[in-house]
Amino acid sequence: MLITGAASGVGHLAVQLAKIHGVQRVVAAAGTAEKRAFLRDLGADEVVTYADEHWGEPVDVVLDAVGGDILPRAIAALRPGGRLIFFNSGGGTVSAFDLLAGSKTITGLTMARFASTQPELYHRHHEQLWLLHRTGQLRVAIHAEIPLSDASSAHEIIEARANQGKVILRPSMPPIRKPG
Ligand SMILES: NC(=O)c1ccc[n+]([C@@H]2O[C@H](COP(=O)([O-])OP(=O)(O)OC[C@H]3O[C@@H](n4cnc5c(N)ncnc54)[C@H](OP(=O)(O)O)[C@@H]3O)[C@@H](O)[C@H]2O)c1
């Protein structure tokens, strides 16, 4: 499985969940090699950056957290018959012929729709996630906790694509804790 945006708030959980659920080979893609150690620590078997020319052997599934210019490359990374799950807000253009030639599939996913159309299944998954978290199997990496009154600092981190894990905004809290 290839996971793009793997160090992001969602991506870093997806890497861990893929390993928990027995995915043999998880390839984590990120913007810079500085995120390599973080992604390895989460359980990624391979780490690639968008600048790398090759992303290794083709994969069965892509979880695409990025879209945009990355989307065609992510489709190309699929083996014939593979499936890409598109859940990002980056958009992108798909060449239908690229799907036809390799019998590939793209599926869209939004959690909001999942929650409203299949609430029971959604809550069951929710409970499973909390259990994995409580038992220490699923770690939430908090990149920075920032008071809501300083929300612009949180935006700066996100815009710089610097976060490794979640950036948390707190309505009221003592002084900022940022990584060194
Ligand atoms: N469908 C749903 O229900 C659902 C739910 C939650 C989130 N999402 C979507 O999932 C995506 C990830 O969310 P998140 O909360 O994990 O994001 P996030 O923590 O803000 O991280 C976004 C990461 O995307 C990567 N990225 C790659 N190309 C980028 C570009 N051109 N501009 C900005 N960032 C870029 C950056 O890391 P690298 O540079 O290292 O790749 C960045 O750190 C977002 O598009 C979000 O809208 C969808």
The ligand as an SDF file (V2000), in Angstrom:
LIG
                    3D

 48 52  0  0  0  0  0  0  0  0999 V2000
  -12.3690   12.6950    2.9620 N   0  0  0  0  0  0  0  0  0  0  0  0
  -12.4080   12.9590    4.2350 C   0  0  0  0  0  0  0  0  0  0  0  0
  -13.3600   12.6170    4.9330 O   0  0  0  0  0  0  0  0  0  0  0  0
  -11.2620   13.6920    4.8640 C   0  0  0  0  0  0  0  0  0  0  0  0
  -11.1330   13.7650    6.2470 C   0  0  0  0  0  0  0  0  0  0  0  0
  -10.0230   14.4220    6.7660 C   0  0  0  0  0  0  0  0  0  0  0  0
   -9.0890   14.9910    5.9080 C   0  0  0  0  0  0  0  0  0  0  0  0
   -9.2840   14.8950    4.5700 N   0  0  0  0  0  0  0  0  0  0  0  0
   -8.3010   15.4470    3.6330 C   0  0  0  0  0  0  0  0  0  0  0  0
   -7.1320   14.6560    3.7520 O   0  0  0  0  0  0  0  0  0  0  0  0
   -6.0070   15.4650    3.4570 C   0  0  0  0  0  0  0  0  0  0  0  0
   -5.0220   15.3640    4.5990 C   0  0  0  0  0  0  0  0  0  0  0  0
   -5.6070   15.9560    5.7570 O   0  0  0  0  0  0  0  0  0  0  0  0
   -4.7250   16.1790    7.0590 P   0  0  0  0  0  0  0  0  0  0  0  0
   -5.5690   16.7750    8.1060 O   0  0  0  0  0  0  0  0  0  0  0  0
   -4.0040   14.9030    7.3410 O   0  0  0  0  0  0  0  0  0  0  0  0
   -3.6900   17.2570    6.5050 O   0  0  0  0  0  0  0  0  0  0  0  0
   -2.4860   17.9880    7.2210 P   0  0  0  0  0  0  0  0  0  0  0  0
   -2.1500   17.3520    8.5440 O   0  0  0  0  0  0  0  0  0  0  0  0
   -2.7670   19.4330    7.1720 O   0  0  0  0  0  0  0  0  0  0  0  0
   -1.2680   17.6820    6.2580 O   0  0  0  0  0  0  0  0  0  0  0  0
   -1.3070   17.9710    4.9040 C   0  0  0  0  0  0  0  0  0  0  0  0
    0.0020   17.4440    4.2940 C   0  0  0  0  0  0  0  0  0  0  0  0
   -0.2240   17.2750    2.8980 O   0  0  0  0  0  0  0  0  0  0  0  0
    1.0280   17.2340    2.2780 C   0  0  0  0  0  0  0  0  0  0  0  0
    1.0160   17.9220    0.9760 N   0  0  0  0  0  0  0  0  0  0  0  0
    1.4870   17.3950   -0.1710 C   0  0  0  0  0  0  0  0  0  0  0  0
    1.3340   18.2380   -1.1810 N   0  0  0  0  0  0  0  0  0  0  0  0
    0.7690   19.3530   -0.6670 C   0  0  0  0  0  0  0  0  0  0  0  0
    0.4150   20.6000   -1.2220 C   0  0  0  0  0  0  0  0  0  0  0  0
    0.5730   20.8590   -2.5240 N   0  0  0  0  0  0  0  0  0  0  0  0
   -0.1000   21.5370   -0.4110 N   0  0  0  0  0  0  0  0  0  0  0  0
   -0.2840   21.2890    0.9070 C   0  0  0  0  0  0  0  0  0  0  0  0
    0.0370   20.1000    1.4990 N   0  0  0  0  0  0  0  0  0  0  0  0
    0.5610   19.1530    0.7010 C   0  0  0  0  0  0  0  0  0  0  0  0
    2.0250   17.9350    3.2210 C   0  0  0  0  0  0  0  0  0  0  0  0
    2.9350   16.9530    3.6910 O   0  0  0  0  0  0  0  0  0  0  0  0
    4.0550   16.3880    2.6800 P   0  0  0  0  0  0  0  0  0  0  0  0
    4.5890   17.5680    1.9520 O   0  0  0  0  0  0  0  0  0  0  0  0
    5.0280   15.7060    3.5690 O   0  0  0  0  0  0  0  0  0  0  0  0
    3.2980   15.4160    1.8410 O   0  0  0  0  0  0  0  0  0  0  0  0
    1.1420   18.4060    4.3660 C   0  0  0  0  0  0  0  0  0  0  0  0
    1.8250   18.3650    5.5960 O   0  0  0  0  0  0  0  0  0  0  0  0
   -6.5190   16.8880    3.2290 C   0  0  0  0  0  0  0  0  0  0  0  0
   -6.6380   17.1070    1.8310 O   0  0  0  0  0  0  0  0  0  0  0  0
   -7.8810   16.8640    3.8960 C   0  0  0  0  0  0  0  0  0  0  0  0
   -8.7520   17.7880    3.3100 O   0  0  0  0  0  0  0  0  0  0  0  0
  -10.3300   14.2660    4.0440 C   0  0  0  0  0  0  0  0  0  0  0  0
  1  2  1  0
  2  3  2  0
  2  4  1  0
  4  5  1  0
  4 48  2  0
  5  6  2  0
  6  7  1  0
  7  8  2  0
  8  9  1  0
  8 48  1  0
  9 10  1  0
  9 46  1  0
 10 11  1  0
 11 12  1  0
 11 44  1  0
 12 13  1  0
 13 14  1  0
 14 15  2  0
 14 16  1  0
 14 17  1  0
 17 18  1  0
 18 19  2  0
 18 20  1  0
 18 21  1  0
 21 22  1  0
 22 23  1  0
 23 24  1  0
 23 42  1  0
 24 25  1  0
 25 26  1  0
 25 36  1  0
 26 27  1  0
 26 35  1  0
 27 28  2  0
 28 29  1  0
 29 30  1  0
 29 35  2  0
 30 31  1  0
 30 32  2  0
 32 33  1  0
 33 34  2  0
 34 35  1  0
 36 37  1  0
 36 42  1  0
 37 38  1  0
 38 39  2  0
 38 40  1  0
 38 41  1  0
 42 43  1  0
 44 45  1  0
 44 46  1  0
 46 47  1  0
M  CHG  2   8   1  16  -1
M  END
$$$$
